[in-house]
Structures are given as C-alpha cells and as structure tokens.
Amino acid sequence: AGSQFSETAWTDWNITPRVGYFIQDGLAIGAEIHFDTDDEYFPAFAGYLTPNAAGTGFVVTGEHSDYTLTNNTRMFGVFARYYAARNLFMEVSLNSGTTQSEEWVEDVPVSTLGGITQEDMVLQTRTQSSHVRFGMGYTLVWREHFAVEPFVHLDLIVDGERVTPSTETANGTVVGMMGSETTDLSGSEFIAGINFSLFF
C-alpha cells in the first residue's frame, strides 16, 4: 500500500499487489498488478416539476432513463530492486496500463437523417500509457517483517494517449458532438511518495 505526494492528495491511497524474490543478496526482481473498478448505477428518474419561464405552469426537468457509469484502472508491470548500501535501494520498473472514466450528459444535439435530435448519453474517456521508472528509496524496517519506504521516482511516459469525446459547448452547456479528440501523453515527471511493505 502506498501514497504519492506529487499531484495527488496524501490521503489518496493505492493498494498494488507486488511480489518480488531476492535472486541474490541485495537484488530482487518481481511483478506488480493493479486493478480497480467503480460502477455506479443510476435508476430511471421521472423528473421533477419546475415553474416555466412565464410563471403560468410547470415543466418536467431532470428526467432520464437508467444508466451505469464505469470507472476502472488496469495496470501490469515488472521491476528490479538493488540495495546499494544497507537499506538504501535503487529501482527500475516497466509497466503499462489503461484507465476508463465515464460521465452522463443530457440533451446532446445529434445529427440524424431526420434532422437534429437531442439525446442523453454516456461519454467515455480512455487513457492508455506505458511507463519506465527509475527511482531510489530507503527501507525503514520495524520488527523484521514490516517496512516503511519513502521514495522518489523519475517517471518516463514512453507511449501514452488519452481519447476524449470532443464536444462543442456554449455557456458551460454541451451543444453538439464533434467526434473524439486524442491527446499525446508522452513526457516525464518526478514522483515522491511512501510505501508500506511486508517481508517474508
């Protein structure tokens, strides 16, 4: 389990199963995998009554059919760790992952053969990236099997892209769909954090 201090709140924790084996004193290799999913189901809603602009009656707003929003992350990687001096270690890892997030948007104008219609829909954003990380840290062992590991990493995104629905907005409201937009995520950043580990 661990938390990053860079570009995230320290209260945001991740649990990533990581298994390594010391092939010789001070040198370990292993693999890690991370998967989480959060599906939110929203039942159909008949809407509620609000006064119309003229104040002479009511209109139904907020109605929608049932829908489910899915947010998930999948990641797999391998790593090697070398203890250079006592509890000071150097580490390199390779990993690749995808994330998917969805949002519900109402009354989106869509072109059809009969003209323009308004539809409610789920818009999906998908991210895929591959990382190479070089880092170092220090293992603070407590009672032989439990350790606290502060670390810093240089994270190189060697291949990554984000595909998002491209929409046209006016005054903060979606007024049309324009296909999808792809953003190149290649780059690098420094990451600092802390991990908690068990040794057997």
N, C-alpha and C positions, 0 to 999 in steps of 0.2 A: 504494500500500500504506500502511496506517496502523494505529494502535492508539489506543484510548481509555484514558484514565486513570480515568474515572469508572465505578464499578460494574462493573469488569472487571479482570482481571489484565493487566498491561502486556505480558505475553508472548502474549496473545491477539491475533493479527494478522488483518486482513481485507484482501483484495485486491479492490478495486472498480474496474473499468474506468470511467474518467471522461474524456470528450473535450470540450474546450472550444475556442472560437475567439474571438480578440480582434476584435470588430466595430469598435473604435476603440482608440486608445492608453489603456490602463488599464482597459478594460471588456471582460470576456469573458462569453460565455454558453455553455451546453453541457448535456450529458445524462450520466447515470450509470446503471449497471445492475449488480446484484449477484445472483449465483445460486450456491448450493452445495447439494450433496446428499450424504447419507451413509447408504447402505443396508447393513444388517448381516443376513446370512443365517445362521440357526441350524438345522442339520440335526436331524432327529428323533433323540431320545435315549431309549433303552430304560429308563433309570433305574439306580439302584444299590441294593444291599441294605443295610438298616439294621436293627438289633435292634428287636423290638417292645417295647412297654411292659412286658410280663410277663417279658421275657427268655427266652422259650421258643422263639423262632423269629425269622424275619426278614420284613420287609415291603419292597416296592419303592417308592422315593420318587424324585422328581425327573424322572420320565418326561414327555416331551412330544412332540408332533408337530412337523414342521418349520414354521418361521415366519420372516418377514422384518420387521425394524424399519426404518422410513424416517424420516429427519430431514432436512428441507430448508428453505431460505430463498430467497425471490424478492423482489427489490426493483427498482423503476424510479423515476427522478426527473429533474428538471431543476434547473439552478442558474444564478445570475448572480453574478459577482465583479467588484468595483470596487477598484482600487488607489488609496487615498486619498492616500497620501504615500509615495513611493518604494516600499518593499517591504511596507508595511502595507496589508492589504486588508480590505474588508467583503464579506460574502457572505450571500446568501439562497437557500434551496433548498426545493423541494417534492418529496416522494417518498411512495410508497405501497408496501407490501409485505405478504407473508404468510409465516408460518412454520408448520411442522408437525412434531410430535415424537410418537413412539410408544413405548410400553412394554409388556412382556409380563407378564400377571398370571395366576397359576394358581388353579384351583379356586374360581372365582367363582360363587356361587349364582345361578341364573337361573330365573325362574318359567316354567313351561310348562303345557300343558293337562293333562299327567300329574302335575304337582306341581312340586317343586323339584329341579333337577339342577345338578351342578357342571360348569362348562366352563372351559377355558383360552382366553384371548382376548387380542388386541392392543387396547390402549386408546390413542386418539388425542387429542392436544391441538392445537388450531389457533388461531393468532393472526393477526388482520388489523389493520393500522393505517395511518393517513395522517399525515404529519408536515410541519410548517412549521418551518424552522430559520433563525435569524438569528445570525450569528456574525462573528468577526473573527480575524485571524491575521497572521503575519509570515513572509514568504518569505526564507529564507536560501539564496542561490544559490551553488553551487560549480561552477566551471568552465563557466559559462554555461547548461548544459543540465540539471543535477541540482540539486534543491532540497529542503531540509528545512523543513517548515511546521508549527510549533506553532500551535494554535488553541483557541478556546473558542466554544461554540455554546449558544444557548438553544433547546431542542427543545420545540416545542408539538405534542402529540398531539391533533389536532383530531377525529379519528374513529378509535376503536380498540376492539377487544373480543377477549377470549380465551374460547374454548369448551373446557371440560374435562369429561371423564366424571365424573359425580357418583357417588361410591361411599360405602357405609357400612362403617366399619372398627371392629374391636374388638381391642385389644392389638396394634395395628400390622398386622393382617391384614384383607384385604378380605372382608367377609361378605355383601355384597349390592350390586346395581347400582340406582341411583336416577335414571337418565336422564343429562342433561347440565346443566352449570352455566355461565352466561355472566357474565363479569366485564367491566365498563366500564374501559377503559384510559386514558380521556381525562385529560390533565394536562400538566405541564411539568417540565423538569429542565435543569440546566446540564451540559454535556458538555465535557470538556477532553481533548486528545489531540495526536497528532503524525502528520503525513503525510510521505511521501516521493514526490516527483513528478519527472517528466521533461518538459522543454520542448523543442519542435522549431520 
